Amino acid sequence: MPALIQAEILALRTVRSGWVVFLGTLLVTAVLAVRPVLGAGTAGAPSLGTAGAMLAVLDAPARGAWAMLLLGVLAVTADVRHGTLTAVLLRTPRRVQVLAAKATAVAVVAGVAAVAGLAVALAVGLAGGAVRPSMLNADIVLHVVGLQLTYPIYGVAGVAVGALVLAQPVAVLLPLAWLLYLEGLALRLLPPAAGPWSVNGVTAALAHAGDVAHLLPIAVGGTALLAYAVLLLALGAARLAHRDIT
């Protein structure tokens, strides 16, 4: 298993799409972190030295979790698209083990991306005067740690989606469409109590988002989000184990 994980990490490091997603995440994070610094105090934006400005900068890495979702999808579907998954399974016929190695490798890379994204946001915030250590408190720290944890969990969920839907275009678009539009439409048909348990709801709970109503406790939200990812991964493993790859 360690050798499989190392091989998958090496694959993510050597494939161009992995670097595009990784570096693109850092670039987007940098742009989102710079915006509240440059626009501070204008058009109703919070001024430098306020908690609002600091949170705006520290929130910059939030969308990076979606990129890790994409990375997880590509880790599986790229092998299918380029015909390399067959060779991988010939070397290691245990398909569930291969999928677990991919999920672990993506989680590791996603963790590195989370730390790098936070470093970019902190560098911009400290240089621009938006982030001041004296203003940090437990709520902000919990918020930042929660955002960091969403990266590997979303990465694992992406691997699961890739295993469930091997067609790359559909696998890429479906989870993003769910997060952006479809989940909101589905929640309109469900009781209001279902909202906090949605994917976006438990993600907000893990990130200790202070601007979301009816938020679950951090531990409950984080456990639920991880459970969703593990459940999807189990379904993806079952799907992959019984389908024709050739």
C-alpha positions in Angstrom: 0.0 0.0 0.0 2.7 2.6 0.8 4.3 1.9 -2.6 0.9 2.4 -4.3 0.4 5.7 -2.5 4.0 6.9 -3.5 3.3 6.0 -7.1 0.0 8.0 -7.1 1.7 11.0 -5.5 4.4 10.7 -8.1 1.8 10.6 -10.8 0.1 13.7 -9.5 3.5 15.5 -9.4 4.4 14.5 -12.9 1.1 15.0 -14.7 0.5 18.5 -16.1 -3.1 18.7 -15.0 -2.1 18.2 -11.4 0.3 21.1 -11.5 -2.3 23.3 -13.3 -4.8 22.6 -10.6 -2.3 23.2 -7.8 -0.8 26.4 -9.1 -4.1 27.6 -10.3 -5.4 27.3 -6.8 -2.6 29.4 -5.4 -3.1 32.0 -8.1 -6.8 32.3 -7.4 -6.1 32.5 -3.7 -3.6 35.3 -4.2 -6.0 37.3 -6.4 -8.9 36.8 -3.8 -6.5 37.8 -1.0 -5.3 41.0 -2.8 -8.8 42.2 -3.6 -9.9 43.1 -0.1 -6.5 44.7 0.6 -6.7 47.0 -2.5 -10.4 47.7 -2.1 -10.3 48.3 1.7 -12.4 51.2 2.8 -14.0 51.7 -0.6 -17.5 50.9 -1.8 -18.5 49.6 1.6 -15.6 47.2 1.9 -14.1 46.9 5.5 -11.1 49.1 6.2 -7.7 47.7 7.0 -7.3 47.0 10.7 -10.8 45.6 11.1 -11.9 42.0 11.6 -13.9 42.2 8.4 -10.8 42.9 6.3 -8.8 40.2 8.0 -11.5 37.6 7.5 -11.9 38.6 3.8 -8.2 37.9 3.3 -8.2 34.7 5.3 -11.3 33.5 3.4 -9.3 33.7 0.2 -8.3 30.0 0.2 -11.9 28.8 0.6 -12.6 28.1 -3.0 -9.4 26.0 -3.2 -11.4 23.0 -1.8 -13.3 23.0 -5.1 -10.1 22.7 -7.0 -9.1 19.8 -4.8 -12.4 18.2 -5.7 -11.5 18.6 -9.3 -8.0 17.2 -8.7 -9.6 14.1 -7.1 -11.8 13.6 -10.1 -8.9 13.9 -12.5 -6.8 11.4 -10.5 -9.2 8.7 -11.6 -10.8 9.9 -14.9 -7.4 10.9 -16.4 -6.3 7.3 -16.1 -9.4 6.1 -17.8 -9.2 8.7 -20.6 -5.6 8.0 -21.4 -6.0 4.2 -21.0 -3.5 3.9 -18.1 -5.9 2.6 -15.6 -5.9 -0.8 -17.3 -2.1 -1.0 -16.9 -2.4 0.1 -13.2 -4.9 -2.6 -12.5 -2.8 -5.3 -14.3 0.0 -4.5 -11.9 -2.3 -4.3 -8.9 -5.5 -6.2 -9.5 -7.1 -5.2 -6.2 -9.1 -2.3 -7.4 -10.3 -1.1 -4.0 -6.7 -0.9 -2.9 -5.8 1.2 -5.9 -8.7 3.6 -5.3 -7.8 3.9 -1.6 -4.2 4.8 -2.7 -5.5 7.4 -5.1 -7.7 8.9 -2.3 -4.8 9.0 0.1 -2.4 10.6 -2.4 -4.9 13.2 -3.3 -5.6 13.9 0.4 -1.9 14.4 0.9 -1.5 16.8 -2.0 -4.6 18.6 -1.0 -3.2 19.1 2.5 -0.1 20.6 1.0 -2.2 22.8 -1.2 -4.2 24.0 1.8 -1.0 25.0 3.7 0.4 26.7 0.6 -2.9 28.6 0.1 -2.9 29.7 3.7 0.7 30.9 3.4 -0.2 32.9 0.3 -3.2 34.5 2.0 -1.1 35.3 5.2 1.7 36.8 3.1 -0.7 39.1 1.3 -2.6 40.0 4.5 0.5 40.7 6.6 2.2 42.7 3.8 -1.0 44.7 3.2 -1.8 45.3 6.8 -5.1 43.4 6.7 -3.9 40.5 8.9 -2.7 41.6 12.4 -1.6 38.9 14.9 -3.0 40.9 17.7 -6.5 40.6 16.3 -6.5 36.8 16.0 -8.8 34.9 18.4 -10.1 31.4 18.8 -13.0 31.8 16.4 -10.8 33.0 13.6 -8.3 30.2 14.3 -11.1 27.6 14.2 -12.3 29.1 10.9 -8.9 28.9 9.3 -8.3 25.3 10.5 -11.8 24.3 9.2 -11.0 25.7 5.8 -7.7 23.8 5.8 -9.5 20.5 6.6 -12.0 20.9 3.7 -9.2 20.5 1.2 -8.3 16.9 1.8 -11.9 15.9 2.4 -13.1 17.4 -0.9 -10.1 15.7 -2.6 -11.3 12.3 -1.3 -14.8 13.1 -2.4 -13.5 14.0 -5.9 -11.8 10.6 -6.2 -15.1 9.0 -5.2 -17.0 10.9 -7.9 -14.3 10.0 -10.5 -14.8 6.3 -9.6 -18.6 6.6 -9.8 -18.6 8.5 -13.1 -15.7 7.5 -15.2 -16.7 9.9 -18.1 -14.4 12.8 -17.4 -16.5 15.8 -18.6 -19.5 14.6 -16.6 -17.4 13.8 -13.5 -15.9 17.2 -13.6 -19.1 19.2 -14.1 -21.5 17.2 -11.9 -20.0 17.9 -8.4 -19.5 21.6 -9.2 -23.0 21.9 -10.5 -24.3 20.2 -7.3 -22.5 22.6 -5.1 -23.4 25.7 -7.1 -27.0 25.0 -8.2 -28.5 21.6 -7.8 -28.2 21.3 -4.0 -30.0 24.6 -3.6 -32.8 23.4 -5.9 -33.0 20.1 -4.0 -33.2 21.8 -0.6 -36.3 23.8 -1.8 -38.1 20.5 -1.9 -37.0 19.4 1.5 -37.9 20.6 5.0 -35.8 23.6 6.3 -34.1 21.3 8.8 -32.3 19.5 6.0 -30.4 22.7 5.0 -27.7 22.5 7.7 -27.0 18.8 6.7 -26.4 19.7 3.1 -22.8 19.5 1.7 -22.6 23.3 1.7 -24.1 23.4 5.1 -21.7 20.9 6.8 -18.8 22.6 5.0 -19.8 25.9 6.5 -20.1 24.3 9.9 -16.6 22.8 9.6 -15.3 26.2 8.6 -17.0 27.8 11.6 -18.7 30.3 9.2 -20.2 33.1 11.2 -22.4 34.4 8.4 -24.5 31.2 7.9 -27.8 30.7 9.8 -28.7 27.5 11.7 -25.1 26.2 11.6 -24.2 22.8 13.0 -21.5 22.5 15.7 -18.0 22.3 14.2 -17.4 18.7 15.2 -20.8 17.6 13.8 -20.3 19.4 10.6 -16.8 18.0 10.1 -17.8 14.5 10.9 -20.8 14.7 8.5 -18.6 16.1 5.7 -16.1 13.3 6.2 -18.9 10.7 6.4 -20.2 12.0 3.0 -16.8 11.6 1.4 -16.2 8.1 2.9 -19.7 7.0 1.8 -19.1 8.3 -1.7 -15.7 6.6 -1.8 -17.3 3.2 -0.7 -19.9 3.5 -3.4 -17.1 4.4 -5.9 -15.1 1.4 -4.8 -18.0 -0.9 -5.2 -18.7 0.6 -8.7 -15.1 0.3 -9.8 -14.8 -3.3 -8.5 -17.6 -4.5 -10.7 -17.3 -2.6 -14.0 -15.4 -3.3 -17.2 -12.5 -0.9 -17.5 -11.4 -1.9 -21.0 
